Amino acid sequence: MWTMIIATTAFVALMALVGGGGELINERVEAKRAAEQAARAGADELSASAVRSGTDQVDAGEAIVRANSVLHQAGWSGSVNVQGSRVVVTVNDSRSPQFLSLIGVGAIHVNETGSADAISTPDG
């Protein structure tokens, strides 16, 4: 009887570790993907003067709004930073894994960064 209880407990713990590890990897990949997509969307917001002059300057206000919108639609929260023609998006959020909760692990913090450069000409 004790062998069955110990074997079952070990199996559940192992399943939680394996499933939870996969879940964590999945969350990090999704966060990275969302950060990259948001950065690309933000970098697409070229300022009107940049388009006229042929430079790669991002309209910072519009870039931040658009990148935050993409992050929100993907179900993540984070911060957007515009550095000239580069948009950097950092996802800072937490998720509660289902499998790891079986062994008492609570929320896991996810932190991923993506960046994109504005391109106003084919030569970029």
N, C-alpha and C positions, 0 to 999 in steps of 0.2 A: 504494500500500500504506500509506504513512504517513498519507495523508488518511483512509483507512478507520479506522486505529487512533486517530487524534486525534478523529474524529467519534464513534466508539464510546465513547471515554473521556468526551467532553463530554456525550454522551447519558446515560450512566450517572450522571455527577455531577449533571446537571439532574434526572434522575428521583429521585435520592436527596434533593435539596433540596426538590423539590415534594412527594414522598411523605412525607418527614420532617417538613416543615412541617405537613402535614395531621395526621400522627401526633401531633405536639406539641400542636396545638390540641385534638385529641380527648382526649388525656391530661389537659389542663388543665380541659376541660369535665367530664370524669368526676370529677376531684378536687373541683371546685366542687360538683357534684351530690352527691357523697358527704358533703362537709362540711355542706351544707345539710340533707341527710336526717338526718345524725347529730345536728345541732343541734336539729332539730325533735323527734327522738326523745327527746333529753335534756330538752328543755323540757316535754315531756309528763309528766315525773316530778315532779308537784306534791307538796309535803310534806303530811302529814295535817293539820297545824295550819293550813296555808294553805287547804285545802279547807274546813275547819270555819269559818274566819274570813272566807272569801270574798276573800282576797288572792292575789296571783299570786307565790307564793314557791316556788322549786324545791328539792327535796331534792337537795342538791349531790352526795352520795355516789352515790345511785341514778342521777342524771343523767349523771355521769361514766362509770359502768359501762355504762349503756345506749348512750350515744353512742360509746364505744370499741368496743362490740360491733357496732354498725352500721358503723363504719369498718372494722373487721376483716373483717366479712362482705363488704364491698365491695372488699376487697383493698388497703386503704390504711392508713397509720399516721399518727398525728398527736397533737395535744394538745387537751384539753377544759378550758375555763375557765368557771366559773359565777359570774356577777356579779349577785346578787340574783335577779331573775326572767328574766334573759337568759343563754342558753347560747351560748358562742362556741367553735366547733370550727375548728382550723387543721390542714390536711393538710400534712405535711412528709414528702415521700417522693421517691424517685428512680426513674426508669424508663430502660430501655435501648431506644432506638428502633431498629427494624430497618433502615429505609431509610438513616438518617443514619450507621449503622455502615459503610455502603459507602464513605463518604468519611472515615472515621476518627473520627467523633464518638462518644464514649462515653456514659455515663449522664447524663441530664438531670434536674436538680432541679426538682420541682414543689412549689409553695407556694400554697395556696388557702385562703380563710377563708369560713366560713358562720356565720350566727347566727340565733337564734330566741328569741322572747319567750314566756313561759308565759302561758296564758290560762285562767283558772279560771271565768270567767263569760261568758255570751253577749255582754255589753257589752264584754268584754275590755280 
